[in-house]
Amino acid sequence: MKHITILIHFAVIIALLVVSSCAKPTTNPTGCTKQIVNITGSIDVPTTWDSCHIYHVGSLQVNVNSTLTIEAGTIVKFDAQAGMLVATGTLAVNGNAAHPVIFTSAKDDTYGGDVNGDGSATSPQKGDWHWISFGTSSNNSITYCKILYAGSGTADLERALNMGDGASNTFTHSVIAHTAGGLNQSYAALDMSYCPHSCVATSDTFFDNGHPVIIGIASDFDNSSVFHNPANTAQTNLANGIFVATVFVSQASATWGATEVAYVLGGWNSNSWAMTHTMVLTLGNNVVVKFHTHTPTPGFSLLIPDGSGQLQNYNGTGVAFTAYEDDSMKGDTNGDGPSVGATGSWDGIYTSGPTYFAWGNIYFAAH
């Protein structure tokens, strides 16, 4: 009897350990057999998705109307056109460096195995699913995650993550890759174009996308993110730059510090940018700003109404202002292969008068 009692106690302990592995997936995200959960409706009560499950989102948009917490090591897979909209709720993605949260295509067997049950008949492609959108909600956070194969499969809707127009949304230490998108700049894999100044994206990685990032004119964007595949530095993005939407967000002070790629003013939504009297844009050393070409000429222009003081460090080390087509600075930003700028391809930088600046670091401007 004594031996039987010991065996029973041992079995109970083992059972408790198995349950515990699913109860605390953040501490041991791979310690249990993953089960598939099919998501068929909205999130209307506080909910936690854990790493003991693979969450399969079918052909629908999951509306997050409450708090959805996604723990480290969790895998979420999406069918065609499926996505996630944080409507009236909040999304908290809490990955870590060892166990990131994965958002990917249902055809992606690399993570979580063959969820769609077709063996090797299909493989993931760009645009297999829609996106994650914060909508108008605030205080959403994503840290240590991978968003793969999103973008709806069209050149115009290439967004993998739309950070919306709510306050204090963050996206950090994460990867966006393989997003559908072409040369037509409508959006970008990470869309911050509507974000207020309190939104933050730092220490992220972008590769194999159409346009990797679009920010608002009020957005800070520092030098902590990379725009290539760390495992293959030759794999970048089709149009490798940080694109700036100049009409959506109220203008405020901002700091731009990225040096791997250029910032791009102009594009599909405007042909000029007039800074307000209260705005100050600070550029880091070695920052390059490129200006889009428009037809008919003159091309894109930048108005600084109160003079050069509104553009801090305009003459800093390595700072330059050049044409969108100029691949000699920060590489191929417009995705057309090797190209050079042509004089007059953009208008210039000027102050009230108008008086155009003739700084030595302005290239290919008409004035």
C-alpha positions in Angstrom: 0.0 0.0 0.0 2.8 2.3 0.8 4.3 1.9 -2.7 0.8 2.5 -4.2 0.4 5.7 -2.2 3.7 7.0 -3.4 2.8 6.2 -7.0 -0.5 8.0 -6.7 1.2 11.1 -5.1 3.8 11.0 -7.9 1.0 10.9 -10.6 -0.8 13.8 -9.0 2.4 15.9 -9.0 3.0 15.1 -12.7 -0.6 16.1 -13.5 -0.2 19.3 -11.7 3.0 20.1 -13.6 1.2 19.5 -16.9 -1.6 21.9 -16.0 0.9 24.4 -14.7 2.7 24.4 -18.0 -0.5 25.7 -19.6 -1.4 28.0 -16.8 1.9 29.9 -16.9 3.0 29.8 -20.6 5.1 33.0 -20.3 7.6 31.2 -18.1 7.6 28.1 -20.2 6.0 28.8 -23.5 7.0 25.4 -25.1 6.2 23.2 -22.2 2.8 21.8 -23.5 1.3 20.3 -26.5 -0.3 23.1 -28.6 -4.0 22.8 -29.3 -5.8 24.6 -32.1 -8.6 27.0 -31.2 -10.8 28.3 -34.0 -11.8 31.9 -33.5 -15.3 32.5 -34.8 -16.4 35.7 -33.1 -15.5 39.0 -31.5 -13.6 39.4 -28.2 -16.2 40.9 -25.9 -14.9 40.1 -22.4 -11.3 40.2 -21.0 -9.5 37.4 -22.7 -6.0 35.8 -22.7 -4.5 33.8 -25.5 -1.7 31.6 -24.3 1.2 29.6 -25.9 -0.5 26.2 -25.2 -2.8 27.0 -28.1 -2.6 28.0 -31.8 -5.4 30.5 -32.6 -6.8 30.0 -36.1 -8.8 33.0 -37.4 -11.0 32.1 -40.3 -12.4 34.3 -43.0 -13.5 37.1 -40.8 -12.3 40.2 -39.0 -11.9 39.6 -35.3 -13.2 42.7 -33.5 -11.5 43.3 -30.1 -14.1 45.0 -27.9 -12.5 44.2 -24.6 -8.9 43.5 -23.4 -7.1 40.9 -25.4 -3.8 39.8 -23.8 -1.5 37.6 -25.9 1.2 35.9 -24.0 4.8 35.0 -25.0 5.2 32.2 -27.5 1.6 32.3 -28.8 0.9 31.6 -32.4 -2.0 33.2 -34.3 -2.8 32.2 -37.9 -5.1 33.9 -40.3 -7.0 32.6 -43.4 -7.4 34.7 -46.5 -8.7 38.3 -45.9 -9.0 37.6 -42.2 -7.6 40.1 -39.7 -8.0 41.8 -36.4 -9.5 45.2 -35.6 -9.1 46.6 -32.1 -12.5 48.4 -32.1 -13.4 49.5 -28.6 -11.0 47.3 -26.7 -7.2 47.1 -26.1 -4.6 44.7 -27.4 -1.5 43.8 -25.3 1.0 41.5 -27.1 3.6 40.4 -24.5 6.2 38.4 -26.3 9.8 38.2 -25.2 13.1 37.8 -27.0 13.2 34.0 -26.6 9.5 33.5 -27.3 8.0 36.1 -29.7 4.3 36.1 -30.5 3.7 35.0 -34.1 1.0 36.5 -36.4 1.2 34.6 -39.7 -0.7 32.9 -42.6 -2.6 29.7 -42.1 -0.5 28.3 -44.9 2.7 28.9 -42.9 3.7 25.5 -41.5 7.0 26.9 -40.1 5.2 28.0 -37.0 2.8 25.6 -35.3 2.8 23.0 -38.0 0.1 22.3 -40.6 -3.0 24.1 -39.2 -4.9 24.1 -42.5 -4.4 20.3 -42.9 -3.2 20.3 -46.5 0.3 18.9 -45.9 2.8 20.6 -48.2 0.2 21.5 -50.9 0.4 25.2 -50.0 3.0 27.6 -48.8 2.7 31.1 -47.4 2.6 34.0 -49.8 2.6 37.8 -49.4 -0.9 39.1 -48.7 -2.3 35.8 -47.5 -4.3 37.7 -44.8 -5.4 41.2 -44.1 -3.9 43.1 -41.2 -3.9 44.1 -37.5 -5.5 47.6 -36.9 -5.7 49.6 -33.8 -8.4 51.8 -35.3 -9.3 54.6 -33.0 -8.3 52.8 -29.8 -5.5 53.9 -27.4 -2.9 52.3 -25.2 -2.3 49.2 -27.4 1.1 47.6 -27.1 2.9 45.0 -29.2 6.4 43.9 -28.1 8.5 41.1 -29.4 6.3 39.7 -32.2 6.5 38.8 -35.8 3.8 39.8 -38.3 4.3 37.8 -41.5 2.6 37.5 -44.9 -0.1 40.1 -44.4 -1.2 42.9 -46.7 -4.3 41.6 -48.4 -2.4 40.7 -51.6 -2.8 44.1 -53.2 -0.3 46.9 -53.9 -2.7 49.5 -52.5 -3.5 47.9 -49.1 0.0 46.8 -48.1 -0.5 47.4 -44.4 0.4 44.6 -41.9 -0.1 46.8 -38.8 -2.2 50.0 -38.8 -1.4 51.9 -35.6 -4.5 54.0 -36.0 -5.1 57.4 -34.5 -5.4 56.6 -30.9 -3.0 57.8 -28.2 0.0 56.0 -26.7 0.1 53.0 -29.1 3.5 51.2 -29.2 5.2 48.7 -31.4 8.6 47.6 -30.2 11.3 44.9 -30.7 9.2 43.3 -33.4 9.4 42.1 -37.0 7.2 42.9 -40.0 8.2 40.8 -43.1 6.8 39.5 -46.4 4.0 42.1 -46.6 2.3 42.5 -50.0 2.9 45.7 -51.7 4.2 47.2 -55.0 5.7 50.5 -56.2 2.5 52.4 -55.7 2.9 54.2 -52.4 -0.6 54.1 -50.8 0.3 52.9 -47.4 3.2 50.8 -45.9 3.7 47.6 -43.9 3.7 49.7 -40.7 1.3 52.5 -41.0 1.8 55.4 -38.5 0.4 58.1 -40.8 -2.5 59.0 -38.5 -0.7 58.6 -35.2 -0.4 61.4 -32.7 3.0 62.2 -31.3 2.5 59.8 -28.4 2.7 56.7 -30.7 6.0 54.9 -30.6 7.8 52.4 -32.9 11.3 51.5 -31.9 13.8 48.7 -32.2 11.9 46.9 -35.0 12.9 45.0 -38.1 11.4 45.4 -41.6 12.3 43.3 -44.7 10.7 41.9 -47.8 7.9 44.4 -47.8 6.8 46.9 -50.4 7.1 50.1 -48.4 8.3 49.3 -44.9 7.1 52.3 -42.9 4.9 55.4 -43.3 4.8 57.9 -40.5 2.8 61.1 -39.8 4.4 64.5 -39.8 4.1 64.5 -36.0 5.9 61.2 -35.6 9.3 60.7 -34.0 11.3 57.9 -35.6 14.7 57.1 -34.2 17.7 55.1 -35.3 16.9 51.8 -33.5 15.1 50.0 -36.2 16.7 48.0 -39.1 15.5 47.8 -42.7 17.0 44.5 -43.8 16.9 40.8 -42.9 19.5 40.3 -40.1 20.1 36.8 -41.5 20.6 38.1 -45.0 21.6 41.8 -45.3 20.9 41.8 -49.0 17.2 41.3 -48.4 15.7 44.7 -47.8 12.4 46.2 -48.9 11.2 47.0 -52.4 11.0 50.8 -51.8 13.4 51.0 -48.8 12.6 54.2 -46.9 10.5 55.9 -44.2 7.7 57.6 -46.0 6.0 60.7 -44.5 2.3 61.4 -44.8 2.0 65.1 -44.8 -1.7 65.8 -44.7 -3.3 63.6 -42.0 -1.9 64.5 -38.6 -1.9 68.0 -37.0 1.7 69.3 -37.2 3.8 69.3 -34.1 7.5 69.0 -33.2 9.2 65.8 -34.3 12.7 64.2 -34.3 14.0 62.0 -37.1 17.1 60.0 -36.5 17.1 56.9 -38.7 20.2 56.6 -40.9 20.0 53.3 -42.7 17.3 54.6 -45.0 16.0 58.0 -46.1 12.9 59.8 -45.1 10.7 60.6 -48.1 8.5 63.6 -48.4 5.8 63.6 -51.0 4.0 60.7 -52.7 0.5 59.8 -53.3 -1.2 62.2 -50.8 0.3 65.6 -51.4 2.8 67.6 -53.5 4.1 70.1 -50.9 4.5 70.5 -47.2 4.1 73.8 -45.4 5.3 73.7 -41.8 3.3 75.6 -39.3 4.8 78.4 -37.3 4.9 76.3 -34.2 6.6 73.2 -35.6 10.2 72.3 -35.2 11.7 69.3 -37.0 15.0 68.1 -35.6 17.2 65.9 -37.8 20.0 63.6 -36.5 23.4 63.5 -38.1 23.6 61.5 -41.3 19.9 61.8 -41.9 18.8 62.0 -45.5 15.5 63.5 -46.6 14.4 62.7 -50.2 11.7 64.6 -52.1 9.2 63.0 -54.5 8.8 64.0 -58.1 5.5 65.3 -59.3 4.1 66.1 -62.7 3.7 68.7 -63.9 6.8 70.4 -62.5 7.8 71.9 -60.2 7.9 68.9 -58.0 7.7 68.6 -54.2 8.6 71.6 -52.0 9.1 72.3 -48.4 8.0 75.6 -46.8 9.7 76.7 -43.6 7.8 79.9 -42.8 9.9 81.1 -39.9 13.3 80.3 -41.4 15.9 77.6 -41.0 15.5 77.5 -37.2 12.5 75.4 -37.7 14.7 72.7 -39.2 17.2 71.9 -36.5 20.5 70.5 -37.6 19.8 71.0 -41.3 23.5 71.5 -41.8 24.6 68.6 -39.5 27.2 66.0 -40.3 26.0 63.9 -43.2 22.6 65.6 -43.4 21.4 65.9 -47.0 18.3 66.8 -49.0 17.9 65.1 -52.4 15.7 63.6 -55.1 13.6 60.5 -54.6 15.5 58.9 -57.5 18.9 59.5 -56.0 20.3 56.0 -55.1 23.7 57.4 -54.2 22.3 58.3 -50.8 20.7 55.6 -48.6 20.1 53.3 -51.6 17.1 52.5 -53.8 14.2 54.3 -52.1 11.8 54.3 -55.1 12.3 50.6 -56.0 13.2 51.1 -59.6 16.7 49.7 -59.6 19.8 51.8 -60.1 18.9 55.4 -60.8 20.2 58.9 -60.3 18.6 62.2 -59.6 18.0 64.9 -62.3 18.2 68.7 -61.6 14.7 70.1 -61.2 13.1 66.8 -60.1 11.8 68.5 -57.0 11.2 72.1 -56.2 13.2 73.1 -53.2 13.2 74.3 -49.6 12.1 77.9 -49.0 10.9 80.4 -46.5 8.3 83.2 -46.7 8.9 85.6 -49.6 9.4 83.1 -51.2 13.1 82.8 -50.7 14.7 79.5 -51.6 17.6 78.2 -49.5 20.8 77.4 -51.4 22.5 75.2 -48.8 25.4 73.1 -50.1 23.6 69.9 -49.0 20.6 70.3 -51.3 20.8 68.2 -54.5 18.7 68.1 -57.7 16.3 70.8 -56.6 14.9 73.3 -59.2 15.7 76.2 -57.0 
